[in-house]
Amino acid sequence: MRKGIKKALAKTYDDAFTCYVKGKWDEAKIGFEKSIALWPKDNLSEALLKYMESNNNTPPPDWKGYKYFDE
């Protein structure tokens, strides 16, 4: 999956995803936006941003570090 993607993009996405899992969505939002700026076809970051926005960028009270996407 990461073949051909610059290390900066991989690090940016990984850092953002770590924040997302930990419930630090303000930081995750910034990271995913940077990831998209580096690679506009980053559909996963876009999906995570949309999910976070649908929750006002606040993890649900029962946040377990993941969201199952059935789409």
C-alpha positions as CSV (number, residue, x, y, z in Angstrom):
1,M,0.0,0.0,0.0
2,R,2.7,2.4,0.9
3,K,4.9,1.7,-2.1
4,G,5.8,4.9,-3.8
5,I,4.4,7.1,-1.0
6,K,6.9,9.4,0.6
7,K,8.1,8.7,4.1
8,A,6.8,12.2,5.1
9,L,3.2,11.2,4.1
10,A,3.4,7.9,5.9
11,K,4.7,9.5,9.1
12,T,2.1,12.3,8.9
13,Y,-0.7,9.7,8.5
14,D,0.6,7.4,11.1
15,D,0.9,10.2,13.7
16,A,-2.6,11.4,12.9
17,F,-4.0,7.9,13.2
18,T,-2.4,7.4,16.5
19,C,-4.0,10.6,17.8
20,Y,-7.4,9.4,16.3
21,V,-7.1,6.1,18.2
22,K,-6.1,7.8,21.4
23,G,-9.1,10.2,21.2
24,K,-7.1,13.3,20.5
25,W,-9.2,14.3,17.6
26,D,-8.2,17.9,17.4
27,E,-4.6,16.8,16.7
28,A,-5.8,14.0,14.4
29,K,-7.8,16.4,12.3
30,I,-4.8,18.6,11.7
31,G,-2.7,15.5,10.8
32,F,-5.3,14.0,8.4
33,E,-5.6,17.4,6.7
34,K,-1.8,17.5,6.2
35,S,-1.9,14.0,4.9
36,I,-4.5,15.0,2.3
37,A,-2.5,18.0,1.3
38,L,0.5,15.7,0.7
39,W,-1.6,13.1,-1.2
40,P,-5.0,14.4,-2.4
41,K,-6.2,10.8,-3.2
42,D,-6.0,9.9,0.5
43,N,-9.6,8.5,0.8
44,L,-9.0,7.0,4.2
45,S,-8.0,10.3,5.8
46,E,-11.1,11.9,4.2
47,A,-13.4,9.2,5.6
48,L,-11.9,9.6,9.1
49,L,-12.3,13.4,8.9
50,K,-15.9,13.0,7.8
51,Y,-16.6,10.6,10.7
52,M,-14.9,12.9,13.2
53,E,-16.8,15.9,11.8
54,S,-20.1,14.0,12.2
55,N,-19.3,13.9,15.9
56,N,-18.2,17.6,16.2
57,N,-14.6,16.4,16.3
58,T,-15.2,14.9,19.7
59,P,-14.8,11.2,20.4
60,P,-18.1,9.5,21.6
61,P,-18.2,8.9,25.3
62,D,-17.9,5.1,24.7
63,W,-14.9,5.6,22.4
64,K,-12.8,2.4,22.2
65,G,-10.2,3.6,19.7
66,Y,-11.9,2.5,16.5
67,K,-15.0,2.9,14.3
68,Y,-16.2,0.0,12.1
69,F,-16.8,1.3,8.6
70,D,-19.2,-0.9,6.6
71,E,-19.2,1.3,3.5
